[in-house]
Amino acid sequence: MQKPGAVRMGGRKSLSRTEAIEQYVILRMRVDELKRLDYLLKGLKHNRNTLPTESPFSTRELADVVRTCFFGWLATLTDRDGRAIYAFDCLLSLFPRRNGEIIKAQISLEVCHDELQQFRNNVAFHSRAVIEAHIQARMRLRDGDVFFDLTSAIPDFLHLMERLTGEELEAIPELPGVLEQMHVNNLPAFKQVPTATHS
């Protein structure tokens, strides 16, 4: 039995193919939003985004807010609640040839699981009424080791998702039809996926 906070290796639960595909679609939507937040954060951090002169906020202030959203969204990828989607279950199920790479990315993010969940639960999505909880959660993400692990795990995971997205029609040939049935085929996350062909 794993102790709390232990790093997982492999799937958390087995999924049917239908469940795996549904969860993959949701994961792709979340990762697309995560990539957009990452792009916006980097643009603000490096002053590549020009704010209107009448903006009541500085670039740094906006970057802090985007960072909070980014880490809160990232934390959901390692959510161990049975009612939530755990990112790696569907990936391991649908891309068995890539299991080594998937588990490597999984381990990298899981190392930061406790700190990400503390941040999400106290700062990002569930705002605690105790100021110390906010400060402690923010400081834990800034800790040298945690920060180093995060700055390594985040691009590794995003690059993994890019590779898997490039192979998704081979691994999931029914994906275009599923996207159409779910009425999500027109979302930006799936703009590169061809439309379903009907016989």
C-alpha positions in Angstrom: 0.0 0.0 0.0 1.3 3.4 -1.0 1.8 6.0 1.7 0.2 9.4 1.2 2.2 11.5 -1.2 4.0 8.5 -2.7 4.7 8.7 -6.4 2.5 6.5 -8.6 3.8 4.5 -11.5 1.3 3.4 -14.2 -2.4 3.6 -14.2 -4.5 4.4 -11.2 -7.5 2.5 -12.5 -8.3 0.5 -15.6 -10.7 2.1 -18.1 -12.8 0.7 -20.9 -11.9 2.1 -24.4 -15.0 4.3 -24.4 -14.1 5.7 -20.9 -10.5 6.2 -22.0 -11.4 8.1 -25.1 -13.9 10.3 -23.2 -11.3 11.1 -20.6 -8.7 11.8 -23.3 -11.0 14.3 -25.0 -11.5 16.2 -21.7 -7.7 16.0 -21.0 -7.0 17.4 -24.5 -9.4 20.3 -23.8 -7.7 21.0 -20.4 -4.2 20.8 -21.9 -5.1 23.2 -24.6 -6.2 25.7 -22.0 -3.0 25.0 -20.0 -0.9 25.7 -23.1 -2.7 29.0 -23.6 -2.1 30.0 -20.0 1.5 29.0 -20.3 1.9 31.1 -23.5 0.2 34.1 -21.8 2.3 33.7 -18.7 5.6 33.6 -20.6 4.5 36.6 -22.7 3.7 38.7 -19.6 6.8 37.5 -17.8 9.1 38.6 -20.6 7.1 41.7 -21.5 6.1 40.5 -24.9 2.5 41.4 -24.3 1.7 45.1 -24.6 -0.9 46.3 -22.2 -3.2 49.3 -23.1 -1.9 52.5 -21.6 -5.1 52.8 -19.5 -4.6 49.3 -18.0 -5.2 49.5 -14.2 -2.8 46.6 -13.7 0.9 46.1 -14.4 2.3 43.3 -16.5 3.7 41.8 -13.3 0.4 41.9 -11.5 -1.4 40.2 -14.4 1.4 37.6 -14.6 0.9 36.7 -11.0 -2.8 36.1 -11.6 -2.1 34.0 -14.7 0.5 32.0 -12.7 -2.1 31.2 -10.0 -4.6 30.0 -12.7 -1.8 28.0 -14.4 -0.7 26.1 -11.3 -4.3 25.6 -10.3 -5.1 24.0 -13.7 -1.9 22.0 -13.6 -2.8 20.6 -10.2 -6.0 19.0 -11.6 -3.8 16.7 -13.9 -2.6 14.8 -10.8 -6.0 14.8 -9.0 -6.4 11.5 -7.2 -10.1 12.0 -6.4 -12.1 9.1 -8.0 -14.6 11.6 -9.3 -11.9 13.5 -11.3 -10.0 12.7 -14.4 -6.4 11.5 -13.6 -4.5 12.5 -16.7 -2.3 9.4 -17.0 -5.0 6.7 -16.9 -6.4 7.4 -20.3 -2.9 8.1 -21.8 -1.6 4.7 -20.6 -4.7 3.0 -22.0 -4.7 4.6 -25.4 -1.0 4.9 -26.2 0.6 1.6 -24.9 3.7 2.0 -27.2 4.5 5.3 -25.3 4.0 3.9 -21.8 7.6 4.5 -20.8 7.5 8.2 -21.8 4.0 8.6 -20.2 5.2 7.1 -16.9 8.3 9.3 -16.9 6.1 12.4 -17.2 3.7 11.0 -14.6 6.5 10.5 -12.1 7.9 14.1 -12.7 4.5 15.7 -12.0 3.6 13.3 -9.2 6.8 14.4 -7.3 5.1 17.9 -7.0 1.6 16.5 -6.3 1.3 17.5 -2.7 2.6 21.1 -3.3 0.3 21.6 -6.3 -2.7 20.2 -4.4 -2.0 22.4 -1.4 -1.8 25.4 -3.8 -5.0 24.5 -5.6 -6.9 23.8 -2.4 -5.8 27.0 -0.5 -5.1 29.6 -3.2 -6.3 28.7 -6.7 -9.7 27.1 -6.6 -10.7 26.8 -3.0 -9.7 30.0 -1.2 -9.1 29.3 2.4 -10.2 31.9 5.0 -6.8 31.6 6.8 -4.1 33.9 5.4 -1.3 31.6 6.7 -2.7 28.8 4.4 -2.3 31.1 1.4 1.2 32.1 2.2 2.4 28.6 3.1 0.9 27.2 -0.2 2.6 29.9 -2.3 6.0 29.5 -0.4 6.0 25.7 -0.9 5.7 26.1 -4.7 8.7 28.6 -4.5 10.8 26.2 -2.6 14.0 25.5 -4.5 13.6 21.8 -5.0 9.9 22.0 -5.8 10.4 24.9 -8.2 13.2 23.0 -10.0 11.0 19.9 -10.3 8.1 21.9 -11.6 10.1 23.8 -14.2 11.3 20.4 -15.5 8.0 18.5 -15.3 5.8 21.1 -17.0 7.6 21.3 -20.4 8.2 17.5 -20.3 4.4 16.9 -19.9 3.5 19.5 -22.6 6.0 18.0 -25.0 4.6 14.6 -24.3 1.1 15.7 -25.1 2.3 17.3 -28.4 3.8 14.0 -29.4 0.7 12.0 -28.4 -1.5 14.5 -30.2 0.5 13.9 -33.4 -0.2 10.2 -33.1 -3.8 10.3 -31.8 -5.5 9.4 -35.1 -3.3 6.3 -35.4 -4.0 5.3 -31.8 -7.7 6.5 -31.8 -9.0 6.2 -35.4 -12.6 6.8 -34.1 -11.7 10.1 -32.5 -13.2 12.4 -35.2 -16.6 10.6 -34.9 -16.4 10.8 -31.1 -15.7 14.5 -31.1 -18.6 15.0 -33.4 -20.9 13.0 -31.2 -19.8 15.0 -28.2 -20.3 18.3 -30.1 -16.8 19.4 -29.3 -15.2 19.0 -32.8 -15.3 22.8 -33.4 -13.4 23.7 -30.2 -9.9 25.2 -30.7 -8.3 22.1 -29.1 -9.4 20.0 -32.0 -8.9 22.3 -35.0 -6.2 20.0 -36.4 -8.4 16.9 -36.2 -10.1 16.1 -39.6 -13.9 15.9 -39.6 -15.6 12.5 -39.4 -16.4 10.8 -42.7 -19.8 9.3 -42.9 -20.5 6.4 -45.2 
